[in-house]
Amino acid sequence: MRHIVTVRLAPNTRLRGPSSPGALSLPSMCDRMPAMISLRTLFVLATLMFLVLIALNPSPPSPSLPFSPHPVPSRAEGPVLNPYPDQVTFLVNEEKTCKDPPLALALVVTAPSNAKKRHFIRNTWGHPALVEVTGIRPLFVVGQTVDPAAQATLSQETSQYHDVIQANFRDSYQNLTYKTTALLTWASTYCSSTPIVLKIDDDVIPNPIALQKWLINFLESHPHPSEIMGKVRCCDPVLRSGKWGVSEERYPGNSYPPYVAGPSYMVPMPVVSALLQAVRRTEFLFLEDVYTTGLAAKKGGISHYNIFTLTNSLPNKIDVFWCSGARVFQENVGLKEATRGWNKIRELEGIIEPPEYVFTP
C-alpha cells in the first residue's frame, strides 16, 4: 500500500521573509508606474510581480514525499526471551499526538525530574510554532517514579501541554532499554503513519531546520527506508566494571556487534515492527543502544545507515559546527551550553518564533 506523506515546509512560518529589512516593497513599485502603459507591458509586470510574491511568500505549497511504508520483515527466530514488548502499557497517554502525522516523531528520553530540560525543548526546537514549520514533533517519554514531587510536576505538565507519555517501568538508568522499547511500541501503535521515529535524549539539541531538509532529501532518494540511521559504532570492547560494566556471565563475548550511539538515532517506521519482533527474541541488556540497535538489530537482520557526520559530541566545538552547517545534532550539553547553542541556531536559520531563549539557573 503506497502512502503519500505531506510535509509542511513552512505554513504560518515565523522565519524571516518579506518583512526583513531591505525586502521589496511592491506598493512603492506600483506608485512609480507610468499612467499610460500597454496591456502587454502590464501583463509582463503582473507576471513578474506574481513570481516575486511566490519567491517571498513564507507559505509555499506543501510538497508530498514518495514515502512508501513497506514493512521490513524481521529475521528474528526462536523463543521469546524478553516479554516486555507485549507487556507495555501507558499510565499517561496522548493518543491524538499524531492525528496529523509529522515528518518525524521525536520521542524524547527524559527523566521525571528533568522539568527544566523539557521546558527548554518546548521553548526552542520543540516550540509549536516551529513544529508547524519543520514537522519535527517532540513527545516526552518517562517511566514511573517514586518521587511524589516529580510525579506532581509531570501531572501538571501533562494537563498543560499534553506532550508526555508515561510507561509501566521504573524510571532509572538501568531501565533505559525498557524506555526505548516503550517508545517504539507507542510509535508503532499510535503514530504508524509518520515516516521517521527519532529517539533523542533530552540533552541533545537538533537543528530542526537542517534536520527537516536532510530528512526530505533522504526520503526522496530512499522512499523505502529499511535501516537504523545514526552514528555507527563498531567492535566496542565489553567493559566488565564501572557504569557500563557487564559480567562475563551476562555477555561472554569480548566486543559488541555494530550499533548506533544512543543519544540520538532515527528508525524508519517500516523498521519499527521488525525491531520490536527482534527485541522479543533477544535477552535483555541494560545498555539500550547496544541492545536495541546492536544485539536486537543483528538478531532481526536490520542494518545501519551511518550519519556520524551529522552529530557533534564536543560542546566546545558547537559554534564551529553550527556555522559550517556540518552538524544537525549536538549531544551532551547542559542547559547553559544548550541555550547558547540554540540561540546560535536561531541566528543562523533566521528564526523569529520562538524568541531567543534566556537561561535560568
C-alpha positions in Angstrom: 0.0 0.0 0.0 1.5 3.3 -1.0 1.2 6.3 1.2 1.9 9.9 0.2 3.1 11.9 3.2 2.5 15.6 3.0 5.2 17.6 4.7 4.5 21.2 5.7 7.6 23.1 4.8 6.5 26.5 6.1 2.9 27.1 6.9 2.4 30.0 9.3 6.2 30.3 9.3 8.0 32.7 11.6 11.2 32.7 9.5 12.4 36.0 8.2 10.7 36.8 4.9 9.3 39.9 3.2 9.2 41.9 6.4 13.0 41.7 6.7 15.0 44.9 6.2 15.6 45.6 2.6 12.7 43.4 1.4 11.0 44.5 -1.8 8.1 46.9 -1.4 5.5 46.2 -4.0 3.2 49.1 -3.4 6.1 51.6 -3.9 6.8 50.0 -7.2 3.3 50.4 -8.3 3.3 54.1 -7.2 6.1 54.8 -9.7 4.4 53.1 -12.7 3.6 55.5 -15.5 -0.1 56.3 -16.0 -0.1 55.2 -19.6 1.2 51.7 -20.2 0.5 49.0 -22.8 -1.5 45.9 -22.0 1.4 43.7 -22.9 3.7 45.6 -20.5 1.1 45.3 -17.8 0.9 41.5 -18.4 4.6 41.2 -18.1 4.8 43.3 -15.0 1.9 41.4 -13.4 3.7 38.1 -14.2 6.9 39.4 -12.6 5.1 40.6 -9.5 3.4 37.2 -9.2 6.7 35.4 -9.4 8.2 37.8 -6.8 5.3 37.1 -4.5 5.8 33.4 -4.8 9.5 33.8 -4.1 8.8 35.9 -1.0 5.7 34.0 0.2 6.5 32.4 3.5 3.8 29.7 3.0 4.6 27.8 -0.2 2.5 24.8 -1.2 3.3 21.7 0.9 5.1 19.0 -1.2 4.4 15.3 -1.0 7.1 12.8 -0.3 7.1 9.5 -2.1 7.3 7.6 1.2 6.0 4.0 1.0 5.9 2.3 4.4 6.6 -1.2 3.1 7.1 -3.3 6.3 10.6 -4.6 6.8 10.5 -8.3 7.6 12.2 -9.5 10.7 14.5 -12.4 10.5 14.4 -13.0 14.3 13.6 -16.5 15.2 13.5 -18.6 18.4 11.7 -18.3 21.8 10.6 -15.1 23.5 13.5 -14.0 25.8 12.2 -10.5 26.5 8.4 -10.4 27.0 8.2 -6.6 27.8 7.1 -5.5 24.3 3.9 -7.5 24.9 3.5 -6.1 28.4 3.9 -2.3 27.7 1.1 -0.2 29.0 0.9 3.6 29.2 -0.2 5.1 32.5 -0.3 8.6 30.9 -1.0 8.6 27.2 -1.5 11.1 24.4 -3.2 9.1 21.7 -4.1 12.1 19.4 -0.5 13.4 19.1 -0.2 12.0 15.6 -3.7 12.9 14.4 -1.8 14.9 11.7 1.3 12.7 11.2 4.6 14.7 11.5 7.6 14.3 9.3 9.5 12.9 12.3 8.2 12.0 15.7 10.9 13.0 18.2 10.5 10.7 21.2 12.5 12.5 23.9 14.0 10.3 26.5 13.7 12.2 29.8 13.7 11.6 33.5 10.6 12.6 35.5 12.7 15.1 37.4 14.1 16.9 34.3 11.4 19.5 34.1 13.9 22.3 33.2 15.1 20.3 30.2 11.5 19.8 29.0 10.8 23.5 29.4 13.9 24.3 27.3 12.7 21.9 24.5 9.2 23.3 24.5 10.5 26.8 24.0 13.2 26.1 21.5 13.3 23.3 18.8 10.0 21.8 20.1 8.0 25.0 20.2 4.6 24.6 18.5 5.2 27.5 16.0 8.5 25.8 14.8 6.9 22.3 14.8 4.4 23.7 12.3 7.3 24.8 10.1 9.6 21.8 10.4 7.3 18.8 11.1 9.7 17.6 13.9 7.3 17.0 16.7 8.5 16.2 20.2 6.9 13.8 22.7 8.5 13.1 26.1 8.8 9.6 27.4 9.2 8.7 31.1 8.8 5.8 33.4 7.3 5.5 36.8 8.8 7.5 39.7 8.5 7.1 43.5 9.2 10.8 44.0 5.8 12.4 44.7 7.1 15.9 43.8 8.4 14.7 40.4 5.1 12.9 39.7 3.1 16.1 40.6 5.2 18.1 38.2 4.6 15.6 35.5 0.9 15.6 36.1 0.8 19.4 35.8 2.8 19.2 32.6 0.6 16.6 31.0 -2.5 18.7 31.8 -1.0 21.8 30.4 1.0 20.6 27.4 -0.3 17.1 26.5 3.1 16.1 25.4 4.2 13.4 27.9 3.7 9.7 27.9 4.5 7.5 30.9 5.0 3.8 30.6 4.9 0.9 33.2 8.5 0.5 34.2 10.6 2.1 37.0 12.4 5.1 35.5 16.2 4.5 36.0 19.4 4.3 34.1 19.3 0.5 34.3 15.9 0.5 32.7 16.7 2.7 29.7 16.2 -0.4 27.4 12.6 -0.6 28.7 12.1 3.0 27.9 13.3 2.6 24.3 11.1 -0.5 23.9 8.1 1.5 25.2 8.7 4.5 22.9 9.0 2.2 19.9 5.8 0.4 20.9 4.0 3.7 21.3 5.1 4.9 17.9 4.1 1.6 16.2 0.7 1.7 17.9 -0.3 5.4 17.8 1.8 7.0 15.1 2.3 4.4 12.4 1.8 6.9 9.5 4.9 9.0 10.4 7.9 8.3 8.2 10.6 8.6 10.9 10.9 7.9 14.6 13.6 10.0 16.2 14.9 8.7 19.5 16.6 11.6 21.2 17.9 12.3 24.7 16.8 15.5 26.5 20.4 16.8 26.5 20.7 16.7 22.7 19.9 19.8 20.6 18.9 19.3 17.0 18.8 22.0 14.4 15.2 21.3 13.2 15.5 23.3 10.0 18.6 21.4 8.9 17.1 18.1 10.1 13.9 18.7 8.0 16.0 19.5 4.9 18.1 16.4 5.4 15.1 14.1 6.0 13.2 15.4 3.0 16.3 14.8 0.8 16.8 11.3 2.3 13.2 10.2 1.9 13.1 11.5 -1.7 16.1 9.3 -2.5 15.1 6.4 -0.2 11.3 6.0 -0.4 11.6 2.5 1.2 13.9 3.1 4.1 15.0 -0.1 5.9 18.0 0.8 8.1 18.5 2.4 11.5 20.1 5.8 11.0 22.7 7.0 13.5 26.3 7.3 14.5 27.5 3.8 13.9 30.0 2.3 16.4 31.8 -0.9 15.6 33.5 -3.6 17.8 33.4 -1.7 21.1 35.1 -3.7 23.8 32.9 -5.1 26.6 33.7 -3.4 29.9 33.5 -5.6 32.9 33.2 -2.9 35.6 32.0 0.7 36.1 28.8 2.4 34.9 28.7 0.3 31.6 30.2 -2.9 33.1 28.6 -6.2 32.0 29.5 -9.5 33.6 31.1 -12.3 31.5 28.2 -14.5 32.5 25.7 -12.0 31.1 27.7 -11.3 27.9 30.6 -13.7 27.3 31.9 -12.0 24.2 34.8 -9.6 24.1 33.2 -7.0 21.9 29.7 -5.8 20.9 28.2 -6.0 17.4 27.9 -2.8 15.4 25.3 -0.5 16.9 24.4 3.2 16.7 25.1 5.6 19.6 22.2 6.1 21.9 21.9 9.9 22.4 20.2 10.4 19.0 19.2 8.0 16.2 16.4 7.5 13.8 14.3 4.4 13.0 12.1 4.5 9.8 8.6 3.4 10.7 8.7 0.3 8.4 11.6 -0.9 10.6 10.0 -0.4 14.0 7.8 -3.6 13.9 10.7 -5.8 12.8 12.9 -4.3 15.5 10.3 -5.0 18.2 10.0 -8.6 17.0 13.7 -8.9 17.4 13.6 -7.4 20.8 11.2 -10.1 21.9 13.8 -12.7 21.0 16.9 -11.0 22.4 17.9 -11.5 26.0 17.7 -8.2 28.0 20.8 -6.0 28.4 20.6 -2.6 30.2 22.8 -0.8 27.6 19.9 0.4 25.5 21.8 1.4 22.3 23.9 -1.8 22.3 20.9 -3.9 23.0 18.3 -2.3 20.7 20.3 -1.2 17.7 23.1 -3.8 18.1 22.1 -7.1 19.6 18.4 -7.0 18.6 19.0 -5.4 15.3 21.5 -8.2 14.5 19.0 -10.8 15.5 16.4 -9.2 13.2 18.8 -8.8 10.2 18.4 -5.0 10.4 21.4 -3.0 9.2 22.6 0.6 9.9 22.9 3.8 7.8 25.8 5.8 9.2 25.2 9.5 9.7 28.1 10.2 12.0 28.9 13.4 10.1 25.6 14.9 11.3 26.5 14.7 15.0 28.8 16.6 17.2 29.7 15.3 20.7 32.1 18.2 21.6 30.2 21.1 23.2 33.3 23.4 22.8 33.0 23.0 19.0 29.3 23.9 18.8 29.8 27.3 17.2 32.2 26.0 14.5 30.0 23.1 13.5 26.7 25.1 13.6 28.2 27.9 11.5 29.7 25.5 9.0 26.3 23.7 8.6 28.2 20.4 9.1 26.1 19.2 12.0 22.4 18.5 12.8 22.7 17.1 16.3 24.7 18.5 19.3 25.0 15.9 22.0 25.7 16.0 25.8 25.1 19.6 26.6 24.0 21.2 29.8 21.2 23.9 29.8 23.6 26.8 29.8 25.5 25.5 26.8 22.2 24.4 25.2 20.9 27.9 25.4 24.0 29.3 23.7 23.8 26.6 21.0 20.1 27.1 20.4 20.4 30.9 20.1 23.2 30.3 17.5 20.8 28.1 15.5 18.2 30.9 15.6 20.7 33.4 14.3 21.9 31.1 11.5 18.5 30.0 10.4 16.8 33.4 10.8 14.2 32.1 13.2 11.8 34.7 14.7 9.5 32.5 16.7 10.2 31.1 19.2 12.1 34.1 20.6 15.6 34.0 22.0 15.8 31.6 24.9 17.0 33.0 28.2 18.9 30.6 30.5 17.7 30.5 34.1 19.9 28.6 36.6 
